[in-house]
């Protein structure tokens, strides 16, 4: 099995459910609390590639999204730059398995990786 990484917030119920689902599948992911240890610009670019683009991994309802003047037409580069500046903008939970990834919201989306 490819290495698996879970970008999560332990206070998030959905994140905890996804972690539990992974463990039931005998997968012990590398856990990244993205608010404490934000992904680097290179890691964000890789996450975006794995999940279908920067717009797939950004939380549009956060105040920082509007503060950065982001929209559906913002460039990938601008979205990734904003996420790097404000890690709260990163969707959660994100599961990366090898070169594939998914925003597991709802947790059933995790099945897309199997």
Secondary structure, DSSP 8 states (H G I E B T S, - for coil): ---EEEEE-TT-HHHHHHHHHHHHTT---EEEETTTS---HHHHHHHHHHHTSGGGSB-TTSHHHHHTT--TTS-HHHHHHHHHH-GGGB-S-EEEETTEEEE-SSGGGGGGG-
